[in-house]
Amino acid sequence: MVQKIALFNHKGGVSKTTTTFNLGWMLASKGKRVILVDSDPQCNLTGMALGEETEDDEARIQEIYNTTSNIKVGLAPAFESQPKAIEAVDCIQIQGRDDLFLLPGHVGFAEYEVTLGIAQELSGSIQALKNLPGSINDLFEKTAAKFNADYILIDMSPSLGSINQNLLMISDFFLVPTTADFFSVMAIDSLAKVLPRWYAWAKSASSLQILREANYPFPDVNLRFLGTIVQNYRIIRGKETTAFQIWIEKIEQAVSKKLVPILGRSNMLLPSDIYRNQGIESSFTLAKISNFNSLIAKSQEHRTPVYELTPQQLGQGGVVLVNNQQKQEEFRQTFSNLADKIIALSSESSTYAVSA
């Protein structure tokens, strides 16, 4: 059974897309079949996965959109009342990595925001809208079954709109990427207020007969928090700089003292021993990823994870190349550890769900 993992923070610029791409690639390298879903209308993940550096690339992407489905087209039968059922999207194999696929994004996906918001607000009281709240989940489940996927990673836009509300609540797990700054602390405070409201709505929606009997039933809610990722801090002589360390500590305090207690009261945490078995502390920080500057740009340029860039792709030599290869290895180890934790948490969660 596929595990849907949302990467969500309504603060922008926290490297959600970069994390989704590198994490998905690493999970696939560990033998998992992974679908990356680009649900952000900015389509940054689609651009990163397919490449868009030249005019030839632009023409190739246009051809893909003319011949291949995407998230908006996949949902059109529900949102545009087409006389056909939702079908699995024919995802795109990501070049260079077996078992890694892309469900492309679409700028027009945002057009469904208002309609979905009305449907979720009215929660089935208007018969014509009853199929909408469960439609995205239906699309993901059918697509996962077609590709025999183990994981779906959802790259979400930085907003608190109805699409993100739906995406998060139909997921099995969520990660919160952050950066070491004041605004990420603010975002954690905000999530502590918003997430319980979304969860209460989803629990209510999943219990409504009209939504359960819709063509695309709204699923049971099983969302659980995996943890946070802190990114883009600077390292000097092997340690975080004092200023960044202060913000990392503030983020961790906000998570442990505000967010986690509230998530616990809303049943959005796994049993504590599952986290403890993976060495996850009360801060729920799964990974700290320092600023890799030029390596990120090279990764995007070559549609390749940081840790897989070749010397030819780096285009460097001498000491610069040696230093960057050392950073690549640090990046590889960080994402390998992160992927291992996610595999273990989701596996132990499945065992817990069966035995509970």
Phi, psi and chi 1 to 4 in degrees:
 res  aa     phi    psi   chi1   chi2   chi3   chi4
   1 MET       -  133.7 -173.0  178.3   69.9      -
   2 VAL   -68.0  146.2   68.8      -      -      -
   3 GLN  -109.5  123.8  -54.5  -85.1   19.7      -
   4 LYS   -97.0  122.4  -60.9 -174.8  -72.1  -71.3
   5 ILE  -119.7  119.4  -59.1  176.6      -      -
   6 ALA   -94.8  137.0      -      -      -      -
   7 LEU  -105.6  108.5  -73.7   89.0      -      -
   8 PHE  -134.7  131.5  177.1   59.2      -      -
   9 ASN  -160.3  128.4 -171.0  -22.1      -      -
  10 HIS   -78.0   -2.5   56.6  -52.4      -      -
  11 LYS   -84.4  132.1  178.0 -172.1 -179.0  -61.5
  12 GLY   -81.9  169.6      -      -      -      -
  13 GLY    71.4   27.4      -      -      -      -
  14 VAL  -107.5   16.6  -66.1      -      -      -
  15 SER    67.5   35.7  -60.1      -      -      -
  16 LYS   -61.5  -45.4  -71.8 -168.1  -66.9  -67.6
  17 THR   -67.2  -45.8  -59.3      -      -      -
  18 THR   -59.5  -42.1  -59.1      -      -      -
  19 THR   -65.1  -43.7  -56.7      -      -      -
  20 THR   -58.3  -46.7  -56.7      -      -      -
  21 PHE   -65.2  -49.7 -175.3   68.2      -      -
  22 ASN   -67.9  -39.1  -78.6  -87.5      -      -
  23 LEU   -68.1  -43.3  177.2   58.6      -      -
  24 GLY   -60.7  -43.4      -      -      -      -
  25 TRP   -61.5  -43.5 -169.5  -66.8      -      -
  26 MET   -65.8  -41.8 -177.4   58.0   75.8      -
  27 LEU   -60.7  -40.9  -73.7  168.1      -      -
  28 ALA   -65.4  -37.8      -      -      -      -
  29 SER   -67.0  -18.4   74.6      -      -      -
  30 LYS   -95.6   14.3  -69.8  177.4  179.3  -72.8
  31 GLY    95.0    6.9      -      -      -      -
  32 LYS   -93.7  148.6  -55.8  -61.6 -178.2 -176.7
  33 ARG   -95.4  124.5  -71.1  177.8   65.0   83.3
  34 VAL  -129.2  135.2 -177.7      -      -      -
  35 ILE  -112.7  125.5  -63.0  173.6      -      -
  36 LEU   -92.5  124.5  -52.1  179.8      -      -
  37 VAL  -105.6  123.2  174.1      -      -      -
  38 ASP   -95.6   98.4 -170.8   -4.9      -      -
  39 SER  -101.0    2.6   71.1      -      -      -
  40 ASP   -88.4  120.6 -173.6  -17.4      -      -
  41 PRO   -58.6  -14.5  -26.4   36.2      -      -
  42 GLN   -71.8  -16.5  -62.8 -179.6   77.6      -
  43 CYS    58.4   32.1  -62.4      -      -      -
  44 ASN   -66.8  -38.6  -70.0  -28.0      -      -
  45 LEU   -65.8  -40.6  178.1   60.6      -      -
  46 THR   -61.7  -43.5  -58.9      -      -      -
  47 GLY   -62.7  -40.7      -      -      -      -
  48 MET   -67.0  -40.8  176.2 -178.8  -76.6      -
  49 ALA   -74.8  -34.5      -      -      -      -
  50 LEU   -98.0  -22.3  -59.7 -177.2      -      -
  51 GLY    83.8  139.2      -      -      -      -
  52 GLU  -154.7   49.3   51.3 -179.8   -5.9      -
  53 GLU   -93.0  -22.0  -64.7  -64.3  -37.0      -
  54 THR  -128.7  170.6   68.0      -      -      -
  55 GLU   -64.0  -34.8  -68.4 -177.7    0.5      -
  56 ASP   -62.8  -38.9  -72.1  -16.8      -      -
  57 ASP   -63.1  -43.0  -72.0  -27.1      -      -
  58 GLU   -57.7  -43.0  -66.2  -75.4   -3.2      -
  59 ALA   -65.9  -38.1      -      -      -      -
  60 ARG   -66.1  -42.1 -177.2  174.5   57.1   83.7
  61 ILE   -66.0  -38.4  -68.9  173.3      -      -
  62 GLN   -61.1  -40.9 -177.2 -179.9   14.2      -
  63 GLU   -63.5  -40.5  179.3   64.3   18.8      -
  64 ILE   -60.7  -43.3  -71.3  170.9      -      -
  65 TYR   -70.9  -23.9  -87.9   80.0      -      -
  66 ASN   -78.7  -22.0  -72.2  -21.6      -      -
  67 THR  -119.8  -12.1   58.4      -      -      -
  68 THR  -124.8  150.8  -52.5      -      -      -
  69 SER   -76.3  171.3 -168.3      -      -      -
  70 ASN  -152.7 -177.3   55.9   67.8      -      -
  71 ILE   -65.3  -36.4 -167.4  165.9      -      -
  72 LYS   -71.3  -47.4 -179.2  174.3 -174.8  -74.1
  73 VAL   -61.9  -39.1  171.5      -      -      -
  74 GLY   -61.8  -33.1      -      -      -      -
  75 LEU   -92.6   -8.2  -69.4  166.9      -      -
  76 ALA   -55.8  -37.6      -      -      -      -
  77 PRO   -54.9  -34.5  -29.2   38.0      -      -
  78 ALA   -83.3  -45.0      -      -      -      -
  79 PHE   -83.6  -20.4  -79.1   85.3      -      -
  80 GLU  -116.2   16.9  -61.5  176.4   14.2      -
  81 SER    50.6   43.6  -59.3      -      -      -
  82 GLN   -76.9  147.4  -64.2  177.7   -8.8      -
  83 PRO   -80.2   51.4   30.4  -35.4      -      -
  84 LYS  -155.6  162.3   60.9 -179.8 -178.2  179.4
  85 ALA   -87.5  158.4      -      -      -      -
  86 ILE   -61.3  135.7  -74.4  176.0      -      -
  87 GLU  -122.6  159.4  -62.1  177.1   -6.2      -
  88 ALA   -59.5  141.4      -      -      -      -
  89 VAL   -77.4  140.5  171.0      -      -      -
  90 ASP   -83.2   86.0 -169.8   13.1      -      -
  91 CYS   -63.1  161.4  -64.6      -      -      -
  92 ILE  -100.2  127.8  -60.6  168.4      -      -
  93 GLN   -65.7  128.8  168.9   80.2   54.4      -
  94 ILE   -81.4  126.6  -68.0 -177.2      -      -
  95 GLN   -58.6  131.2 -174.3  176.7   -8.8      -
  96 GLY    93.1   -5.2      -      -      -      -
  97 ARG  -142.1  109.9 -179.9   66.0  -99.2  170.2
  98 ASP   -61.5  151.5  -69.2  -17.1      -      -
  99 ASP    67.2   17.3  -63.0  -28.3      -      -
 100 LEU  -123.5  125.2 -176.0   62.0      -      -
 101 PHE  -130.4  158.4  -54.4   90.8      -      -
 102 LEU  -119.5  127.5  172.4   71.0      -      -
 103 LEU   -95.1  103.6 -163.5  167.9      -      -
 104 PRO   -64.5  152.1  -19.1   31.8      -      -
 105 GLY   -85.5  177.7      -      -      -      -
 106 HIS  -152.5  133.5 -166.2  -71.3      -      -
 107 VAL   -57.2  -36.2  173.8      -      -      -
 108 GLY   -73.9   -5.8      -      -      -      -
 109 PHE   -57.4  -31.3 -176.1   38.0      -      -
 110 ALA   -63.6  -19.4      -      -      -      -
 111 GLU   -64.2  -22.6  -62.9  167.4   16.1      -
 112 TYR   -84.2   -6.3  -64.0  159.8      -      -
 113 GLU   -58.1  -49.6 -175.5   93.3   55.9      -
 114 VAL   -67.3  -45.5  172.6      -      -      -
 115 THR   -61.7  -43.6  -50.8      -      -      -
 116 LEU   -64.4  -38.1 -178.7   60.9      -      -
 117 GLY   -60.9  -42.4      -      -      -      -
 118 ILE   -65.0  -43.8  -66.4  171.4      -      -
 119 ALA   -61.5  -40.3      -      -      -      -
 120 GLN   -73.4  -33.8  -69.3  178.1  171.9      -
 121 GLU   -66.7  -40.1 -177.2   71.5   22.4      -
 122 LEU   -86.2  -15.7  -62.5  176.2      -      -
 123 SER    45.7   52.3  -67.2      -      -      -
 124 GLY    89.6    0.0      -      -      -      -
 125 SER   -72.7  -16.9   59.5      -      -      -
 126 ILE  -109.5  116.6  -65.4 -178.9      -      -
 127 GLN   -55.0  -39.5 -170.3   74.9    8.6      -
 128 ALA   -66.0  -19.4      -      -      -      -
 129 LEU  -102.6    1.8  -60.1  177.7      -      -
 130 LYS   -65.6  -23.2   67.7  177.7 -177.6 -179.9
 131 ASN   -82.9  -11.1  -71.4  -35.6      -      -
 132 LEU   -74.9  -46.3  -60.0 -172.3      -      -
 133 PRO   -58.6  -29.6  -28.0   38.0      -      -
 134 GLY   -97.7    1.9      -      -      -      -
 135 SER   -71.4  -39.5   59.5      -      -      -
 136 ILE   -65.3  -41.7  -60.8  177.2      -      -
 137 ASN   -61.8  -40.4 -175.0   66.9      -      -
 138 ASP   -61.3  -44.4 -173.7   85.3      -      -
 139 LEU   -60.7  -45.3  178.7   70.3      -      -
 140 PHE   -65.2  -43.4  -72.5  178.5      -      -
 141 GLU   -65.5  -42.4  -68.9  -71.2  -21.5      -
 142 LYS   -66.0  -40.3  -73.1  176.1  177.3  172.4
 143 THR   -67.6  -41.0  -56.9      -      -      -
 144 ALA   -62.3  -40.8      -      -      -      -
 145 ALA   -64.9  -41.0      -      -      -      -
 146 LYS   -61.8  -37.1  179.0  176.9  179.6  178.0
 147 PHE  -100.3    5.2  -74.0   84.6      -      -
 148 ASN    51.7   45.6 -165.9   26.2      -      -
 149 ALA   -79.1  143.7      -      -      -      -
 150 ASP   -88.8  -35.8  -61.1  -59.8      -      -
 151 TYR  -136.2  143.1  -70.6   99.8      -      -
 152 ILE  -115.5  122.0  -75.3  179.0      -      -
 153 LEU  -103.6  124.8  -58.7 -173.4      -      -
 154 ILE  -108.1  114.0  -51.6  168.7      -      -
 155 ASP   -87.1  111.7 -177.2   26.6      -      -
 156 MET  -102.8  155.2  -63.5  168.6   62.0      -
 157 SER   -74.7  159.7   66.8      -      -      -
 158 PRO   -84.3   78.4   29.4  -32.6      -      -
 159 SER  -153.1  168.1   85.0      -      -      -
 160 LEU  -112.0   32.9  -66.7  176.1      -      -
 161 GLY   -78.8  177.9      -      -      -      -
 162 SER   -68.4  -32.2   55.7      -      -      -
 163 ILE   -63.5  -46.4  -72.2  177.2      -      -
 164 ASN   -65.5  -37.0  -82.9   -3.2      -      -
 165 GLN   -57.1  -45.9  179.6 -178.3    9.7      -
 166 ASN   -67.2  -48.5 -170.7  -70.6      -      -
 167 LEU   -57.2  -43.1  -74.4  166.0      -      -
 168 LEU   -69.1  -41.8 -167.7   60.5      -      -
 169 MET   -76.0  -18.9  -69.7  -59.3  133.3      -
 170 ILE   -91.4   -1.9   64.1  168.8      -      -
 171 SER   -82.5  161.5  -63.2      -      -      -
 172 ASP   -89.5  -33.1  -59.7  -68.4      -      -
 173 PHE  -142.5  161.6  -55.3  100.5      -      -
 174 PHE  -142.8  146.4   70.1  108.3      -      -
 175 LEU  -111.7  146.8  -70.0  163.6      -      -
 176 VAL  -117.3   98.9  178.9      -      -      -
 177 PRO   -71.7  141.6  -16.2   31.2      -      -
 178 THR  -138.6  166.0   66.9      -      -      -
 179 THR  -118.6  157.2   52.0      -      -      -
 180 ALA   -78.9   79.7      -      -      -      -
 181 ASP  -155.5  172.4   59.9   26.7      -      -
 182 PHE   -59.7  -40.5  166.4   70.5      -      -
 183 PHE   -70.1  -27.2  -63.1  106.2      -      -
 184 SER   -70.1  -34.1  -78.9      -      -      -
 185 VAL   -64.0  -43.4  177.3      -      -      -
 186 MET   -59.1  -41.2  -73.0  179.6   66.6      -
 187 ALA   -64.4  -38.5      -      -      -      -
 188 ILE   -61.9  -43.4  -63.9  -63.2      -      -
 189 ASP   -58.2  -43.0  -73.0  -14.6      -      -
 190 SER   -66.3  -42.9  178.3      -      -      -
 191 LEU   -61.9  -34.1  -71.3  176.2      -      -
 192 ALA   -63.0  -24.4      -      -      -      -
 193 LYS   -89.4  -38.5  -62.3  171.5 -175.0  172.0
 194 VAL   -79.5  -45.3  170.6      -      -      -
 195 LEU   -59.5  -42.0  -66.2 -176.6      -      -
 196 PRO   -61.5  -34.9  -25.5   36.1      -      -
 197 ARG   -66.9  -43.5  -67.1 -154.3  -58.0  -92.1
 198 TRP   -62.7  -42.4  -76.4    6.7      -      -
 199 TYR   -64.3  -42.0 -171.3   82.1      -      -
 200 ALA   -62.5  -40.8      -      -      -      -
 201 TRP   -61.5  -45.7  164.1   79.2      -      -
 202 ALA   -64.6  -40.2      -      -      -      -
 203 LYS   -62.3  -40.8  -69.7  -66.1  -73.4 -175.3
 204 SER   -65.5  -44.4  173.7      -      -      -
 205 ALA   -62.0  -41.0      -      -      -      -
 206 SER   -69.5  -16.2   66.1      -      -      -
 207 SER   -94.8   -8.9   67.9      -      -      -
 208 LEU   -77.1  127.9  -67.3  172.7      -      -
 209 GLN   -58.6  -40.7 -162.5   70.6   10.2      -
 210 ILE   -65.8  -34.5 -170.2  171.1      -      -
 211 LEU   -80.1  -29.6  -65.2 -173.8      -      -
 212 ARG   -73.3  -27.9  -63.8 -171.9   70.2   86.3
 213 GLU   -98.6    7.1  -66.4  177.0   -8.5      -
 214 ALA   -67.6  166.1      -      -      -      -
 215 ASN   -58.7  -34.1  -67.0  -20.6      -      -
 216 TYR  -120.3   88.1  -47.5  119.6      -      -
 217 PRO   -62.4  141.4  -18.9   31.6      -      -
 218 PHE   -75.4  129.3 -167.1   80.1      -      -
 219 PRO   -78.5  168.7   31.1  -35.8      -      -
 220 ASP   -62.3  151.3  -68.9  -28.1      -      -
 221 VAL   -97.2  119.7 -175.7      -      -      -
 222 ASN  -130.2   29.0  -64.0  -56.2      -      -
 223 LEU   -68.4  131.8 -179.0   66.4      -      -
 224 ARG  -133.6  144.8  -62.1  -68.6 -175.8  -91.1
 225 PHE   -82.7  127.3  178.8   53.1      -      -
 226 LEU   -90.7  -41.8  -68.6  177.7      -      -
 227 GLY   151.5 -170.0      -      -      -      -
 228 THR  -114.5  162.1   65.7      -      -      -
 229 ILE  -127.0  127.8  -59.8  168.3      -      -
 230 VAL  -105.4  125.4 -174.7      -      -      -
 231 GLN  -128.4  168.0  -44.0 -153.0   46.9      -
 232 ASN    64.7   28.7  -70.1  -21.7      -      -
 233 TYR   -95.3  159.1   60.3   87.5      -      -
 234 ARG   -97.2  143.2  -66.8  177.7 -170.1  159.1
 235 ILE  -109.6  129.3  -64.3  -72.8      -      -
 236 ILE  -128.7  124.3  -64.7  179.1      -      -
 237 ARG    50.1   45.6  -72.7 -172.2  -72.0  -83.4
 238 GLY    82.0    1.5      -      -      -      -
 239 LYS  -133.0  154.9  -64.8 -174.6   65.2  176.3
 240 GLU   -63.3  143.9  -58.5   96.3  -19.7      -
 241 THR   -67.0  156.7   61.1      -      -      -
 242 THR   -57.2  -43.7  -59.0      -      -      -
 243 ALA   -61.6  -43.6      -      -      -      -
 244 PHE   -70.1  -37.4  -78.3   97.3      -      -
 245 GLN   -61.0  -36.8 -177.9   57.7   35.7      -
 246 ILE   -61.1  -44.4  -71.1  171.7      -      -
 247 TRP   -72.4  -33.0  -71.6  114.6      -      -
 248 ILE   -60.7  -44.4  -68.8  172.3      -      -
 249 GLU   -64.6  -38.3  -69.8  173.2   -2.3      -
 250 LYS   -66.8  -38.6  -71.7 -174.2  176.5 -178.9
 251 ILE   -63.2  -45.7  -71.0  171.1      -      -
 252 GLU   -63.9  -37.7  -68.2 -177.1  -27.3      -
 253 GLN   -66.5  -40.9  -73.0  175.2    6.8      -
 254 ALA   -63.9  -38.4      -      -      -      -
 255 VAL   -67.5  -49.6  170.2      -      -      -
 256 SER   -72.9  -33.0   62.8      -      -      -
 257 LYS   -96.9  -24.2  -65.0 -175.8 -176.8  -55.9
 258 LYS  -114.6  -56.7  -65.7 -178.8 -179.6  178.0
 259 LEU   -69.3  -50.6 -177.3   61.6      -      -
 260 VAL   -62.1  -45.6  166.2      -      -      -
 261 PRO   -58.0  -39.0  -26.1   36.2      -      -
 262 ILE   -69.6  -41.2  -72.9  174.0      -      -
 263 LEU   -63.1  -36.3  -65.3 -178.8      -      -
 264 GLY   -62.5  -42.9      -      -      -      -
 265 ARG   -66.8  -24.9  -70.5 -164.1  -72.7  -85.5
 266 SER   -95.6   11.0  -64.7      -      -      -
 267 ASN    61.8   37.1 -163.6   29.7      -      -
 268 MET  -107.7   21.6  -76.7 -170.1  -85.5      -
 269 LEU  -118.5  151.8  -64.5  178.1      -      -
 270 LEU   -77.4  164.0  -66.0  165.7      -      -
 271 PRO   -55.1  142.0  -25.9   34.8      -      -
 272 SER   -60.2  -31.4   56.5      -      -      -
 273 ASP   -68.8  -23.8   61.1  -37.0      -      -
 274 ILE   -68.5  -42.4  -67.4 -178.1      -      -
 275 TYR   -65.2  -44.0  -63.8  109.5      -      -
 276 ARG   -61.4  -37.4 -167.8  163.3   50.9 -114.1
 277 ASN   -61.6  -23.0  -70.0  -14.9      -      -
 278 GLN  -101.6   11.3  -61.3  -52.1  -46.0      -
 279 GLY    71.0   22.4      -      -      -      -
 280 ILE   -87.0  123.7  -62.1  169.9      -      -
 281 GLU   -88.6 -177.1  -60.0  177.1  -13.0      -
 282 SER   -64.4  -19.2   60.6      -      -      -
 283 SER   -75.6  -15.7   65.8      -      -      -
 284 PHE    60.0   26.2  -78.3   71.5      -      -
 285 THR   -82.0  114.1  -55.9      -      -      -
 286 LEU   -84.9  -31.3  -63.7 -173.9      -      -
 287 ALA  -158.5  146.6      -      -      -      -
 288 LYS  -117.1  124.9  -64.7  178.9 -177.8  177.4
 289 ILE  -123.8  114.4  -55.8  170.8      -      -
 290 SER   -76.0  174.5   58.6      -      -      -
 291 ASN   -77.8  117.2 -170.1  -28.4      -      -
 292 PHE  -103.3    8.4  -72.7   85.2      -      -
 293 ASN    35.5 -103.6  -68.6  -38.0      -      -
 294 SER   -64.4  -26.5   62.4      -      -      -
 295 LEU   -66.6  -35.2  -71.8  177.9      -      -
 296 ILE   -64.2  -43.4  -63.3  -64.5      -      -
 297 ALA   -62.1  -42.1      -      -      -      -
 298 LYS   -63.9  -39.2  -70.9  -71.9 -175.9 -177.0
 299 SER   -60.8  -45.1  169.0      -      -      -
 300 GLN   -67.3  -39.0  -66.1  171.4  -10.1      -
 301 GLU   -61.4  -39.2  177.2 -174.2  -13.7      -
 302 HIS  -103.3    6.2  -65.7  -72.5      -      -
 303 ARG    53.7   40.6  -70.8  171.5  -85.6  159.2
 304 THR  -135.7  138.3  -57.5      -      -      -
 305 PRO   -57.6  154.2  -22.0   31.9      -      -
 306 VAL   -52.8  -44.1  166.8      -      -      -
 307 TYR   -76.4   -7.3   45.6   79.3      -      -
 308 GLU  -106.7   -0.1  -65.7  -73.2  -11.6      -
 309 LEU   -63.8  133.8  -71.7  166.9      -      -
 310 THR   -88.3  162.3   64.7      -      -      -
 311 PRO   -55.7  -35.2  -27.6   36.1      -      -
 312 GLN   -65.0  -41.3  -69.2   73.7   25.9      -
 313 GLN   -68.8  -34.1  -70.8  171.1  -33.2      -
 314 LEU   -69.5  -33.1  -69.6  172.2      -      -
 315 GLY    63.9   35.8      -      -      -      -
 316 GLN  -127.9  172.4  -60.4  161.8  -22.5      -
 317 GLY  -151.8  175.5      -      -      -      -
 318 GLY    62.2 -143.8      -      -      -      -
 319 VAL   -64.5  -36.4  175.2      -      -      -
 320 VAL   -60.5  -45.0  175.1      -      -      -
 321 LEU   -63.8  -44.7  176.0   60.8      -      -
 322 VAL   -60.4  -44.5  170.7      -      -      -
 323 ASN   -63.1  -41.8  -71.8  -20.4      -      -
 324 ASN   -70.1  -34.2  -87.4  -26.9      -      -
 325 GLN   -66.2  -33.0  -72.5  179.4  -40.6      -
 326 GLN   -65.9  -41.0 -176.9  178.0  -12.0      -
 327 LYS   -65.7  -38.3  -69.0  178.2 -177.7  176.3
 328 GLN   -59.0  -42.1  -78.3 -177.8  -83.0      -
 329 GLU   -66.0  -37.7 -170.1   51.9   37.2      -
 330 GLU   -62.0  -43.1  -68.4  172.9   19.0      -
 331 PHE   -62.4  -44.0 -153.4   88.1      -      -
 332 ARG   -59.6  -45.3 -179.6 -167.5  -56.8  -81.3
 333 GLN   -65.4  -39.5 -165.0   57.8   53.4      -
 334 THR   -61.4  -47.4  -62.4      -      -      -
 335 PHE   -73.9  -29.3  -88.0   87.1      -      -
 336 SER   -64.9  -45.3  178.9      -      -      -
 337 ASN   -63.5  -41.1  -67.4  -18.6      -      -
 338 LEU   -62.9  -45.2  176.8   61.7      -      -
 339 ALA   -62.9  -41.1      -      -      -      -
 340 ASP   -60.8  -42.4  -73.2  -16.0      -      -
 341 LYS   -63.2  -42.5  -73.9  178.7 -178.0  175.0
 342 ILE   -66.3  -41.8  -72.9  172.2      -      -
 343 ILE   -61.1  -44.7  -68.3  170.6      -      -
 344 ALA   -66.9  -45.3      -      -      -      -
 345 LEU   -62.0  -44.1  -71.1  170.5      -      -
 346 SER   -70.5  -33.4   55.9      -      -      -
 347 SER   -70.0  -46.1  -60.7      -      -      -
 348 GLU   -64.6  -32.9  -71.1 -165.6   56.4      -
 349 SER   -63.6  -40.8  171.6      -      -      -
 350 SER   -63.8  -40.7  -61.4      -      -      -
 351 THR   -62.7  -41.7  -56.4      -      -      -
 352 TYR   -63.8  -41.2  159.6   75.6      -      -
 353 ALA   -64.3  -36.7      -      -      -      -
 354 VAL   -69.8  -41.2  169.5      -      -      -
 355 SER   -83.4  -19.0   60.3      -      -      -
 356 ALA   -70.2      -      -      -      -      -
